[in-house]
Amino acid sequence: MKLNLSRDSLLVQSLLSTIARFVGVGLNFAVAILIARLLPKHEAGMVFMLMTLVTGVSLFSRLGLEQWIVRDIARLPEQSAHTPAHYLHSAYRLTLISSILFLLAWIVLTPFFNQWLFDGQMNVLYLMIAGTGILTFNLVMTNSAFLKAIRHTSSSLLVQNTLPAVALLVLIVILWSTFAQQQSYVLIYTASLLLAGLVSFFWLKPWLKTLVRRSSHTVPMEQLLKQSLPLAPVSMSAFMMLWADTFMTGLLLTNDQVALFSTAARLSFISLFFLGALDATIYPRLLKIQRNHPQQLKAFFWKSTFLVMGLLSTVTLALWLARDYMLLAFGAEYVAAGTVLALLLLGQMIRAFSLTFSFMFIMQEQVRFLNMLLVTALIVNIICHTVLIPLYGINGAAMATLIANLVLTGGVVILFFYKQLLKSYA
């Protein structure tokens, strides 16, 4: 078999995407290590909880827009009355409205967040201000999804992962003397999301002129909601497990234990950064092949599947071997999360194996089956947390994640073969 090493080949694009993702991984962990070193463990736990809360609520408020943007733009014919910028214009409108609604809910719920998740130790006004990160982070993610859809994969990954980390690092350096004083880190983190959101438009300059002109091809809001909402669980699936883990540990355990679990969870997400690089490369290509060369889709699907399995298995093994050294970078007290990290790494690897199978449900417009599996896995996750955290603490939270990911991936693969989703491409 001839090895295709052209710039547009799957292998080369996956390699470039992985490099871009790896840069983001390094910078994000530089931020996390800096926070753990600068702050007492209970305050570091509050920062990690805040980051998870802001990004989680932002994800819910996007209502599946990322999947809609990638799916519809990637499927555009070469000659079409619609341009990619028309879809971006529609996405911005919905993002703005939904972000404002979720921000209002955030402000109302802030006192409860403080008591439930931060043990009443967070400055309530600062926590309200942090809610503005919902809108600014959504701008980053919407712009990243657009770049992914037009196959600017490396730029998409840099905007999504690297840009927020760089913005926070820059502000920490500039405001170094005040970062740890009187919870100023909350305001600095919030300002970094605003900076990242503004800078993310730099990559979209070629399309902004088209965007300024009102277009008759703008997707109506009701139609957009109808198309994006069924895709929301797919967008949320990867994050929902982490969000449920962190939320439940915040409810049932102390800020110190949240710091340990959040650190292990962040390290386990290194493998999902690599998965995200493959996602950004594979999914748009699958959509293009489905439209233009359906006879090639089956072979490309299996090639992509084995690429995902091979890369994620290798990454997981490397991370497992280095887990204690990685935790030590945060401080000697964080090595206690070694078992948690091992369990989470295994769970993330198992979940990653469902990636390409999940794509086929979306492409065949059978998302409802995928959504049912995602909801089932989430319910299993929450039940397991409720049972296992009181028994095993943060190890119990990691066990719950592992069990839920087994349920999700097992269900996706079984239903994929049962529904024979590749049969029409034989």
N, C-alpha and C positions, 0 to 999 in steps of 0.2 A: 504494500500500500504506500502510495506517494505521500509524504508528509508536506502539508500545505503550510508554508511559513510566510505567506504574504501578509501585509499589514492588516488586511481585512479578514484573515482567517480566524476561526474560533479560538485556536490555541494562542495565537499572538494577542488577540483582543482580550482574552481571559487573563493572559499574563500582564498586559498593561493595566487592566482593571484591578488585578490583584495588587500590583505595585502601588497604584493610587490609593487603594483601600488600606494597604499596609502603612502608608504615610499617615493616613488618618488615624489608624490604630495607635501608632507611636505617639502622635501628638495628644490624643485623648488620654492615653495613660500617663503622659507627662503631666497633664492637668490633674488627673486623679492622684498621682503620687505627690504632687505639690500640695494639694489640698490636705491629704493625709499627714504630710510632714509639718504643715503650717498650723494646723488646728488640732485641738484635743479630740480624742476619738469620738466623743459624743457629738461634738459640733461637726466633725467630718461626716458622721452619720446623718446629720440634719441636711447638710449640703447635698449628699448623694440622694437622700430622699426627695429633696426639692427638685433636683434634676430629673429624677424619674417621674415625679408628679407633673412637672411642666411638660415634658416630652410626651407623657401618656395622655394628658388632657388634650394636648395639641393634636395628637394622632386621632383621638375620637372626634375632634371638631372638624377634621378634614373630610370625614364622611366618605372615605374610599376614593377621593379625588386622584391620588397618585396612580392607582390601578387604571382608573378611567383615562387619565391623560396618556399613559403609556400605551394602553390598548388601542385607543381610537386614533392617536397620531401615528403609531407604528403601522396601522392598517391603511393609512391614506394612500390612494393611488398616486402615481407619479404626476398625473395631470388631474387636478381636482380644484373645484371652486373654493373649497376650504383650504386655509393655510394653517400651519401649526400655531401661529400667533392667535388665530381666532379661538382655538381651544384654550389657550393660555388666558385670554381675556375673560372667557366664561369661568375658568377656574378661579381667577382672582376675585371675581364678584362673589362667588359662593364662599370662598375662603374668608373674605372680609366679613360677610354677614354672620357666618357660623362662628367665627372666632370671637366676634363681639358678644354673641349670645352666651358662649361658653365662658368668656371673661366675666360677664355679669353673674353667672352662676358661681364662678370661682370666688368673687368678692363676697357673695352671700354666705358661702360655705367656709370661708377662711377661718373663722373661730373654731369650727368643728375640725378642720384639717389640723389646726394647731394642737388641739387637745388629743385627737386620735393618733396622729402620725408623728408629731414632734414633742410629745410629752408636755405640752404647754410651754415650751422653752423658746419658741420663735417669736420675734417681734411681729405682731399682727399687721401693722401698717406695711412693713417691709414685705410680708407675705402677700398682701393684697397687690402691691406694686409688681411683685414677681409674676402675677397673672398676666401682665402685658406680654410676657414671653410667649404666650399662646399664639398671638398674631405674628410676632416677629419670627418665631421658629417655623410657623406655617409658611411664611414667605420663602424661607430657606428650602424647605422640603418641596414646595410646589415648583420652585425654579429648578431644583435638582431633578424632579420627576420629568419636567419638560426636556431637560438636556438628555436624560436617559432615553426618552421617547424618540428624539431625533438622532439617536445613536452617537451622541457626544459622551461616551460612557465614562472616560477618565475625568472629564470636567464635572459630570454629574456626581461622581464619587467624591471629588475634591470639595465641591460645594456642600454636599450632605455631611461629610465626616470631618474634613480638615478645617473648613472655614469656621465653624463654631468654636473648635478647639483653639485655633490661632487667635481668634478674637478675644477669648477668655484669657489666654496666656499673655497677650499684649497688655490687657487691662490690669492683670495681676502684677506684671512687671512695673507698669506705670504707677499703680496705686499700692505698691508693695507694703509701705509702712502702715497703711490703714486697713489692709485686707482682713486681718484677724481681729480688728477692734470693733466692738459693739455690733456684731453681725453685719458689718459692711459687705461681707462676701455675698450676701443676698442681692444687694443693689449692684455690685460689680458683675455678678452672674447675669442679672437681668439686662444690664447695659450691654454685655457681650452679645446677647441674642439680638438686640437691636442693631448693633454694629454688623453682625453677620448677615442679618436680613437685608440691610442696605447694600452691603458689598456684593451680595449674591446676584444683584442685577447687572454687575459688570460683565458676567458671562453671557447675558441675554441681549447685549447691545444690538446685534444685527436684526433682532425681531421687535425691538421696542418701538420703532417708527411705525410699523404695521399695527402695533397694539394701540397706539395713540388714536388712530382713526377708528371711529365706530363702524362696526361691520354688520351687514345684514345677515351674515352667516353665524353670528354669535348664538350659541346654544341657549334656548330658553331655560330659565331656572328650574321649572318643574320637570322638564325633560332631563336636565342634568342630574337632578336628585334621583329621578327614576333609574337612570343608568348607573350612577355611582354608588348608591346605597347598598345594592346587592354585593358590591365588591368590597365594602368596608371591612367585613370580617377577615377577608383575605389580607388586606393591608395591616390589620391589627394583630394577626395571629402570632407573629414572632414576638411582638412586644407584649402581648397580653399575658403570656406566661411570666415574663420578668416582672411586669407590673403587678400581677396578682401575688407573686412571691414577695416583692418588696412591700406591697400594701399590707399583706397579712403579717409579715414580720414586724412592720411598723405598728400594727394594731396589737399584736400579742407579745412583742418583745421590747427591749429597751433600745435607746439610741445607740448604745455601744454595740449591741448585737446586730442592729441594722447596719452599722458601719462594717462589721465583719462580713455579713452576708452580701451587702452591696459591692464590696471590693471583690469578693469571689465571683459574683454575677458579672461584674464588668470584665474580669479576666476571662470568664467563660465565653463572653461575647466576642472575643477575638476571633474565634472560629466562625461566628456569624458575619463578621466583617468580610472574611474571605467568601462566605456564601453570598453576601450582598454583591460582591464583585462579579461572581458568576451569574447571579440573577440579572444584573444590569447588562450583561453581555448576551446571555442565552435567550431571555424572554422576547426582546424585540426581534431577534433573528427567527425564533419560532413563528412569530406572527407574520413576518415577511414571507417565510417559506410556506406557511399555510395558505397565504393568498396567492403567491406567484408560482411556487413549485411544490404543490402538495405531495407529489410522488416521492420527494426527498425527505419528507418530514419524519417518517418512521426511523430512518437511519440516523438522522440528526438528533432525534429524541434520545435514542439509546446511547449515542456518542456523548451527548451532554450529560445524561444520567450517570454514566460511568466516570466521566470527568469530575462531577460533583462528589461522588462517593470516594474516588481515589484521593482527591485533594483534601476533602474534609477529614478522612481517616488519618491521613498523614499529619495534618495540622493538629488534630486532637491528640494524637500520640505524642507529638513534640511538646504540646502544652502540658500534657499530663506528666511527662518526665521533668519538666521545668517548673512545676506548680509551686513548690516551696520557695524557690529562688524568686519567682515573680511576686509572691506574697511578701517576701522579705523586703522587697523594694519599698513597700508601703510602711514598713516598720516591723520590728520583731513581734509585736503583739498580734499582727495580722496573720502570722503563720498558723494560728489556731483554726483558720478557715480552710485548711488543706483538704479535709474530707469533703466539705461543701463544694469546693472547686472541682474535685475529681468527679463527684456525682453530676454536677451541672455540665461539665464538659461532655460526659457521656450522653446526657439528655439532649444537649444542643446538636451533637453529631447525629443522633437518631432522628431528630426533627429535620435536620438538613437533608436527609435522604428522601424526604417527601417533596422536595422543591419542584423537580420537573414533572412529577405526577400531578401536583397541584396545578401547574400551568395548563395541563390538558383539560382539566375541568373548566377553567376559565375560558379557554379557547373554544371549547365545545358548547359553551353557554349552559353548563350544568353546575353553576356556582352554588345552587341551593344545596346540593349534596355535600359539597365542600364546606359550606357554612354550617350544616348540621354536624359534621364531624368536628369542626372547630369549636362549636358551642359545647358539644359533648366533652371534648378534651378540657375545656375551660372549667366546666362543672366538676369533672373528675379532679382537676387541679385544686379547686377551692375546697372540695370535700376532704381531699387528702391533706391539705394544709391544716384544716380545722382539727383533724385527727392526729396528725404526725408532729406538728409544731409543739403542742403541749407535752408530747412524749420525748421528742428528740431535739427540740430547739431548732437552731438554724440548719442542722443536718436534716431534720424532718421536712423543712421547706424545700431543700434540694431533692429529697426523695420524692416529694409531691410533683416537682417539675419533671423528674425522670419518668414517673409513672404516666403523667399526662402526655408527654411526648411519645411514649410507647403507644398509647391509645390513639393519638392523632396519626402518626406515621403508619401504624398497622392498619388503621381504618382507611386511610387514603389509598394505600397500595392495594388492599383487598378490593375496595370498591372500583379502583381503576381497572383491574383485570375483570371484575364482574361485569362492568359496563362496557368493556371492550372498546376503550376510547381510541385505540390506534387501528381498529379494524378497517375503517374507511380509507386509511392511508397505505394499506398493504400493496 
